[in-house]
Amino acid sequence: MNLNKNIVLLGMMGSGKSTIGYLLSKYLKLKFVDIDYVIQKETGLTINSIFEKNGEDYFRNLEEKTTLKMLKSSKKIIALGGGGFINKNIKKEILNNHFSVWLTWKHSTIIKRILKSKKRPIAFNSNESDLKKLITERSNIYSKANFKINCETLTKNMIVKQIADLYENN
């Protein structure tokens, strides 16, 4: 058991990483960091605006720098952006030094949550078929996380309790 490690929440956009991360931070009395929020605060732009003005590659580079910087600390709850764990440097750092939890849902649940969302640049321009393909591709990468929680039939508090129990007992 290493309670000094960060708890890193990963999963698709719309999987509840920010909400669960915030609730988990209150439950465990640890600081919460939402990578997308940090990027928005530091740039003064929404994620959507960054994508529109500078493109996805620019955003991914910014995401990598920000995430790796945040991972240098310890004993925090960190919510990754949906694509963060796809980055090989971020993934390697998390798998080697942190406690990672994949929040997983049925494809249909995620699609219903994100389809045509103006806050999510990748989802806004995608149809249902595109999103199913993206979820399947990313799921193969997310599956490398230390732990997986199928959130489909759980309440927010049940998810928080499961993560806390895993963290305190592994």
Residue pairs with C-beta under 8 A, 6 or more apart in sequence:
1 168
1 169
1 170
2 99
3 75
3 167
3 168
4 74
4 75
5 74
5 75
5 97
5 98
5 99
6 71
6 73
6 74
6 75
6 76
6 77
6 78
6 98
6 99
7 24
7 28
7 30
7 76
7 77
7 78
7 98
7 99
7 100
7 101
7 163
7 167
8 71
8 78
8 80
8 94
8 98
8 99
8 100
8 101
9 17
9 20
9 21
9 24
9 77
9 78
9 79
9 80
9 100
9 101
9 103
9 163
10 17
10 80
10 84
10 85
10 94
10 100
10 101
10 102
10 103
10 142
10 145
11 17
11 82
11 102
11 103
11 104
11 105
11 142
12 82
12 105
12 110
12 114
12 134
12 135
12 138
12 142
13 81
13 82
13 110
13 114
13 117
13 120
13 122
13 123
14 82
14 110
14 113
14 114
14 117
14 120
14 123
15 82
15 103
15 104
15 105
15 110
15 151
16 103
16 151
16 156
16 159
17 34
17 79
17 80
17 103
18 34
18 36
18 37
18 79
19 156
20 79
20 103
20 156
20 159
20 160
20 163
21 32
21 33
21 34
21 77
21 78
21 79
22 32
22 34
22 77
23 156
23 157
23 160
24 30
24 32
24 77
24 160
24 163
24 164
25 31
25 32
25 76
25 77
27 160
27 161
27 164
28 77
28 164
28 167
30 75
30 76
30 77
31 75
31 76
31 77
32 76
32 77
32 78
32 79
33 70
33 76
33 77
33 78
33 79
34 78
34 79
35 63
35 66
35 67
35 70
35 78
35 79
35 80
35 81
35 84
36 47
36 79
36 81
38 66
38 70
39 47
39 50
39 59
39 62
39 63
39 66
39 81
40 46
40 47
42 66
43 50
43 62
45 53
46 119
47 59
47 81
47 119
47 120
47 121
48 118
48 119
48 120
48 121
48 124
50 58
50 59
50 62
51 59
51 121
52 121
56 121
56 122
60 83
60 87
63 81
63 83
63 84
63 87
63 90
64 87
64 89
64 90
67 78
67 80
67 84
67 87
67 90
68 89
68 90
68 93
70 76
70 78
71 78
71 90
71 93
71 94
71 97
71 98
78 98
80 90
82 120
82 122
82 138
83 122
83 138
84 90
85 91
85 94
85 100
85 138
85 141
85 142
85 144
85 145
86 138
86 141
91 141
91 144
94 100
95 144
95 146
99 146
99 147
99 166
99 167
99 170
100 145
100 146
100 147
101 145
101 146
101 147
101 148
101 149
101 163
101 166
102 142
102 143
102 145
102 147
102 148
102 149
103 149
103 151
103 159
104 139
104 142
104 148
104 149
104 150
104 151
105 150
105 151
105 152
106 152
107 131
107 132
107 135
107 136
109 152
110 131
110 135
111 128
111 131
111 132
111 135
114 120
114 123
114 131
115 123
115 126
115 128
115 131
116 123
116 124
117 123
117 124
118 124
122 134
123 131
126 134
142 148
146 170
147 163
147 166
147 170
149 159
149 162
149 163
151 159
154 162
